[in-house]
């Protein structure tokens, strides 16, 4: 029976080593880029250690079939079952090597892992051949063959031992069949932690090439495939001829004059960007919310510029990130930020600011792997990134991570010494379920879900108030713009229908001494979306924002008013005269309030918008 256990373990170890070999080949193939960027050997080697968990997931998938064979071989072990194992191994080696060899070919141009959409190119293999120099094509084919043949030789010579006439032990077979799947399942999810492992768990470096190397190629490819299999070839939101839909959307973004009402006194302020987890407009009294939930935010609104008619593009954090940093609307079914091959083809706010000399930092009390945000944050190029693992272990934590107060204190202690100007992001956490913040005196005493949410908002609000008071004592304060925006909205005590405008309404608040006094305390009621933040901010700074084609400048008096929301397989479209929420799966309006005279036009706008957005997503 030892032979059975030993065989499974040796096969697992072999696949781990084989995967590491493909990574080494990738790094050697692009050694010139590594040397060019001045990346040290220690950081290169770290890509292997940071890859271990995802590699273990891939290897766990690879040994599922060998495990089933071993169950059979523990009671019936003819020679031909060994041949079956070896044929399977050749297939796995060939498939994985094909993916990694293709990545050698595309990384130089695409700077990504191999996406599933690359399967579309198989319809025209001659184009693949013609787009690569002949010597490169021959080199890649040679590497592929050597990789498969060499790896199989090592497997057959040193790792796999033929099992013939294994002594039967029914008790062992039963226990092996019952217990081993649990271990394999643990491997498939990347461990026993609460959040299942994702690609960005391997991200660790500011150098994209090392993150690409550390991300398991097979896992990434399959994730991309299953994420996009239903929309690889056909847009599920195809309502009109594509060009007609694009023209409808283009009219929405037309402006008579490219101008802006500028409320900033300086063009290059420090920026502290606070992303509020799950904050609804109902948290603010100024927006019709309950009094006393966010008194500190109310004080800030009295001295800042409050955008009071903002709607979230989605109800998920990982989608909200792409809206706020990339100006790319969230959409149903899938998400840009969990697919590196796609988000690397979208603009990025931090990239723009870094070109202007900004030092950037990102603070989050939880695990960045949630929603695969870690990969997106690292790709954004922040100079400093702090998540749960970067805080001292003796700091009190909730179920999801470090409480907001400690995260804000960490940020405050570090940004003062940063190079100026700085762009510092803090993503709050305490208003995310289970709302286990360390507040001693709770205003909303009934322990129901809504009161837990309200108390968590009150806690984060108090933390923000304390943060601003401390910031006012710093020498960088007078030249700093503070921006507060929720990543998305949340269900509240008002019990808005889902979906509805009330359910997805949020806000945006600009605050600080860099705001011209005549604009302090003003409320901007223009209808817009959180997607519009990047262009609105960059326009205030007089920076080029043309990359962000889905984002608009709210402070341009000529910008048309509209907001878009997405849910499961549906869309929401909001205009000053009404709205509709359409479920594409069931082909029905879930919620609609439109005047008859404008109904046809408005529905066409909304459907054209999602059609064009999703087509853009597919084309990335």
N, C-alpha and C positions, 0 to 999 in steps of 0.2 A: 504493500500500500504506500510505502514511502516513495516508490517510483512514480505513482500517480501525482502525489503532492509536489514532488520535486520537478516533474515535467511541467506542471502548470506554472510553478514559480520561475523556472528557467525560461519559459516562453514569455512570461511577463517581462522579465529582466531583458531578454533579447529585444523585445519591441521598444522598451525604454531606451536601450543603447542605440538601436536603429534610428529612432527619432532624433536622438542627440547627434548622431552622425549626419543626418540631413541638415541639421542646424549648423553644424560645423562647416559643411560644404557651402552653405549660403554665406556664412560670415567670411570664409576664405575667398569665395567668388567676388564678394564686394569689399575685400580688404582695402582696396584703393580709396573707397569712400570713407571707411573707418579711419584710415590714416589721415586723409584730407581734413576730417573734422576733428582731429586731435583726440580721439577717444582712447583712453587708456586700456591696457590689457585686463586690468581688474574688472572694469565695467563690462568689457566684452564677455569675460568669463561669467559675470553675474547673470547674463542672459540665460545661461544654462540652469542656474539654481532657481531663478524666478520662473522658469518654464516647467519645473518638475511637476507641479500639481496638474496643470493642463495636459502634460505628457502622460501622466498617470491615468487621466480620464480617457485619453485616446487609446492607451495600451489596454485599459479595462474593456473597452469596446472590442478591441482586436482579439482578446482571449475568450470572448463569450462562446464562439463556435468551438475552439479547442477544448474549453471546459466541458461542453456537451459531448464531444468525442471521448474525453477522458472518463466521463460517467459510463459510457458504453464500454470503453476499454477496461474498466475496472471489473467487468464481468464477462466480457467477450472481446478478445484482443487478437484478431487475425492480422496478417501482414498488410492487407490492403487498406486498413484504417490508418496506418502510418503514412501510406501514399496519399490518402485523402488530406491528412494534416499538411503535408508538404505542398500539395497543389494549392490548398487554401493559403498557405504562407506566401507562395509565389504571387498569388492574386493580390494579397494585401500589400506586399512589398511593391508590386508594380503600380497599384492604384495610388498608394501614398507617394511613391517616387515620382509618379506622373504629376501630382499636385505640386510637389516641392521643386521639381525641375521647371515646371511652368512658371513658378514664382521667381526662379532665377532669371527667366526671360522677361518677365513683366515689371519687376521691381524698379529697374532702372528708369522706366518710363512712367509707370503708374504710382510707384512708391507705396504700394499696398500689398496685402496678402492676396492670394487668388480668390476672386469672388465667384459665386455660383453663376453669375450672368455670363461668365467666360464660356459657359457651355454653348451659348448662342453662336460663338465663333466656329464651332465644330461643323456647322452647316456649310461653311466655306473654308475648308482647310487650306486651300491654295492661298487665301489671304494671309493666313498665319505665316505660311512659309515666305511669302513675298515681302512681308513687313519686317522680317529679320534678316540681317546679313547672313550669307550662306555659311560663313565660318562659324558664326554664333549658333546657327541652327545645328550644324554638325557637332559642335562642342556639347550642346545641351543633350542631343541624342546619345552621344558617347557617354556623358556623365550618367544619364538615365540607365543605360545598359550596364555600365560598371557598377552603379549603385545597387541595382537589383541582383545582378549575378554575384557580386562580391558579398552582399549581405546574405543571400541564400546559401552561399558556400559556408560562411561562418555559422549560420543557423544549423545547417546539416552536419557540420563537422564538430561543433563545440556545444551547441545548446539542445538540440533535439536528439533524444535517445529512443530508438525504436522500442515499442512496447509489444512484446510477443509472449503469449501464454502467461499472462499475469495471474497470479494466484488470487482466487476469488475470496472476497470477504464481504458478505451482504450487509453487515452492520456498518462497515466503513463506507460502502457505496451509498447507503441511505443517508448517513451523516454528511458525506461529501456533497451529495445532491441537495440536501436541505440547508446546510450552513454556508457553503461557498458562495451561493448567489448573494447572500447578504453582504459579504465582503466585496464582491464585485460591484454590487449596487452602490456601496459607499464610495468605491473608486469612480463610478460613473458620474456621481454628483460632486466629486472633488473633495470629499471628506464628510464630516458629521456636522459642519457648521449650518446655521439656519438658512443662509442664502446660498443657493446652488451656484457653483463656480461658472464664470463667464470669461470671454476672451480677455477682457481688460484686467483680469486678475494677474496676468503675466506682465502688465505694463509697470515699468519701474524707472525708466530713464527719460531724460530730456531729448535724447537722440532717437528719432523715429526708427531708424534702422535696427536698433537693439530691441525695441518693443516689437517690431515686426518679426525679428528672429526668435524672440521668446514666446510668441504666440503660436500655439500648435497649429500646423497647417491643415491637418485633417479635420480637427475640431472646428476650426474657423470656416473651412469650406462647407462642411455639413450644416453648420449654424446658418451660414449665408443661404444655402440651398433651401432649408426648411422655412427660413424667414421669407423667402421670395418665390417659392415654388408656385404659388397661386397667381402670381402676377409677373412672371418672367416675360411672357410674350404678349399679354393682353391687359390693358388698363381696365380694372373692374368698374371704373367710374367713367365709362365712355358713353356720353349722352349726345354729343354733337360731333360733326366733323372736326378734327383736331384744330385745324387752322381757324375755323370759325370760333371755337372755344378760346383760343389764344387771343384772337382779336377782341373778343368780349372782355377778357381780363386786361388786355393792354389799355383799353379805354378807362378802366377803373384806376389805373396808375397815371393817366395823363394829367398834367398840371399846366395851367396857363402860364405860370411863371415859376422858375426854380429859385425860391427865396425862402427865408425863414424869419420868424420873430425870435430874436436872440435874447434870452433872459440871463445868460452867463456874462459876467464882467470880464472873464479871462478865457483865452482859447486853449490853455494847456494846464488845467487844474489837476491836482491829485484827485483820484477817484476811489471812493470806497463804495463798493457795489454790494448791497445786502439782498440776497435772494431769500424771500420769505417762504418757507415751506407751507403749502396748502392754506394760504390766507385768502379768505373771501372778502369782498367789499363790505359784507355785513359786519366785519370786525370794526369798521370805522364809523363813528357817530356822524361824521360829515357826509357820509354816503348813505345815510338812512339806517345805519346799524344801531345796535344797542349801546347806550351810554355806559362808559366805564370799562369797556372791554380792552381798549387800546388808548388810554389817556395820553401816553407819551407820544404816540404817533399823531394824535390830535394836536399836541403842542408843536410838533415838527411841521404839520400841515399849515398851521397858522403863520409860519415863518418861511415856508417853502412854496414850491409850485406843485399842486396836486392835480394829477390827471385822473378825473373822476369817472370816466366812461370807457374803461379798458376791459377787454375780455380776453380770457386765456384761450390759447389755440388748442389746448388739450387738457386732460385731467391727469396726466402722468408726469412725474418729475423728469424722467429721461427725455421726454418729448419737450418739456418746457425749456430744458437747457439748449436745445437746438434752436428754439425760438429766440432766446435771449442773447446768445452768443453768435448764432449763425443767421438770424433773421429768416430762418427757413420754417415755414408753417408745419405744424404737426399734421399728421394725416392718419386715417384709419388703417387698420390691419398691421402696419409695420411702423418702424421708427428709424430715422437716420442715425441717431447716436449709438445704436448698438451694432452698426455695420461700418467698420473702418474704411472699407473701400468706397463708401458713399459719403461719409462726413468729411473725408479729405478732399472732396470736390465741391464743398460748400465754403463760403467765406467765413471768416472768424474774427470777431471783434478784437480779441487779444492780439492776433497777428497784426492788425492795423495799428493798435496802440504801441506795440513793441517797435514797429518801424518808426514811430515818433519818439522813441527813446524811453518809453515807460518801463519801469521795473514792475513785474506782476507777481501776485501771490494769490493763493486759493486755499481757503480754510473750510473744513467740513468735519463735524464731530462724529460722523458715522463712517461706514465702509463705502469707499468710492466704487466698489464693484457692483453696488446696487444699480440695476438698470444698465450695466455696462458703461456707467458714466466715467469710470477711471480712464478708459482708453481715450475718450473725448477730451477729458481735462488735460491729460498728458499731451495729446496732439495739439491742444491749444497753445502749448509752449509756456506755461507759467514758470517763472523762475523759482518759485517756492511753492510746494504743495504739502499741506498738512491734513491728514485724516486721522481716524481713531488710533491707529497704531503709532502715530507720532506724538501722542500725548503721554505724559507719565502714567504708569499703571496705577498709581495711588490716587489719581483724580477720580472722584465719584462718577459713575456712569449709569445711564438708564439701559433699557433693553436694547435700544438701537445704537447707543454710543454716548459720547461726551455731551453734557448739557450745554445749552447755548451760552450761559454766562462764562464758562471756562474757555469756550472757543473765542468769544469776543475778547476776553482778557488776553488770550494768547496773541490774537491779531494786534491788539493795541500795544502790546509790549514789543512787537517786532517791526511794525511798519515805520516807526519813527526813525529807525536806523537805515531804512531802505534808501536806495538812490532815488532822487526826485527827478521827474514826477513819478508817482507810483499809481498802479491800478491794482487794488486789493479787493478780492471777492470773498465774501463770507456767506455760506449757505446754512441757514438755520435748520434745526432738526426737531426741536421740542414740540412743534405743532403737528408732528406726524404721529399717528397711532403707534403705540398705546398711550401717548401723552403722559409719560412718567417723568415729568419735570420735578425738580426739588423745591417746590413752592410750599412753604409752611402754612400760610394762611390763604385759603381758597375762597374766592368771592362767591363762586357758584357751587353751592354745597351739595346739591343732589348729585349722587354719583352715577349719572346717566351719561351716555356717549356724548351728547351735545355739550353738557356742562364740563366734561373732561376736556373737550376741544376748546371751549371758551377759556377755561383756566390756563390751558397751555398757551393760548394767544396772549392772555394777560401776563403770564410769566415772561414770554419772549419780549413783549412790549416793555416790561420793566427793565429787562436786560438792555434793550436798545436805548432807553432813556439814560441808564447809568453809563452806557458806553459813550453817548454823545456828551454827557457832562464831563467825563474824563478827557474826551478828545479835545474839548474846548480849552484845556490847560496846556495842550501841546503846541509847539511852534509851527507845526505844519497845518494846523486846523484852518487858519484863515484862507489858505489857498486850496482847500479841499471841497470837492463836491460829493455829497452823500446821495446815493440813489437806492430807493427801496421798491422792489417789485416782487410780487408772488410768482412762483414758478407755475402755479395753476390755482384754481379756486377749490372750494370744498363744500360739502353739504352742511347746512347750518340750521339753526333754530327756526328760520323762516320757512323751512321745508319746501324749497323750490322744487318744481317738477324737474325730473331728469329725462331728457335734456330740456333746458330753457335758458334764456338770457340771464335770469337771476342766478341760476346755478353756476354759470361760468364767468360771472362778473368779478373782476379784481380791481386793481388800481395801480398807479405809479406815482412815486413821490420823489421830487428833486429837492435837496435841502443843502444849505451851507452859505457861508459868507461870500462865496463866489457868485451868488445870485444877486442880480441888480435889485436894489431896494424897492424899486417901483413894481417889481413882479412878486415880491414876497407876500405870501398869503393868498395869491391868486389861485383860482380853480379853473382848470382847462376842461371843458365839458365835451370836447370833440370826441366822437366815436372812433375807437381804434382798438388795436390788439397788442398783446405783449410782443408780438413779432415786430412791431414798429419801433421797439426800443433802440436797436443799434443805429438806425439811420437818424432817429431823432437826436440821440446823443452826439453822433459824429457831426451832424449839421450844426449843432450848437458850438462845436469845436472848430468849425470851418474845415473839416477834413473830408476827403473824397469818400463817399459811401455808395458809389455806383455798383460795386460788387453785389450789394444786398438788394437784388431785384424784387424780392417779395416783401421787403420792409419799406415803410414810407415815413416821411417826416411829418409828425403830428403838428409841428409848429409852422408848417407852411400853410398859409391861409387858403391856398388853392387845392390842397390835398383833399380828395374825396373821402367821405366818411363811410367806412364799413369795417366789420369785424367778422372773423371766421372762427369756427370751433369744430373740432372733430370728436367723434365718439365711436367705439367699436367699429361698425361698418357704416357709419353715418356721418353727416355733415350738418353744421349749423351755420346760418348766414344771417347777419344782423345789419340792418340799415336804419337810418334815422326814422323811417316811416313804418318799420315793422321787421318781422323776422320769420324764418322757417327752420325747422330741424327735420331732416329727411333721412330715413333709414333705407340705405341702399340694398341691404340684404332682403328686406321684406317689401321693398318698393312702396313705401307709405310715408306720409308725413306724420312724425311723432308729435309735432307741435308747430302750429302756424298761425300767425297774426299778420295779415297783409291786406291792404286795401285792394279791392278788385281791379282798380285801374292800373295798379303797379305789380300785380301778382305775377303775371307772365314774365315781365322784365326781371323782377327780383329773383325768381326761381332760376331763370336762365343764367343770371350772374353767378349765383351760388354754385350751381352745378358745373358751370364752365370753370369756376375757380378750382374746385377740387379735381376736376379732370386735368387741368393744366398743371396743378401742383403734383398730382400723382404721376403724371407723365414725366415731369421733371425728375421726380424721385426715381422712377424706373430708368431714366436715361443717365443718371449719375454714374 
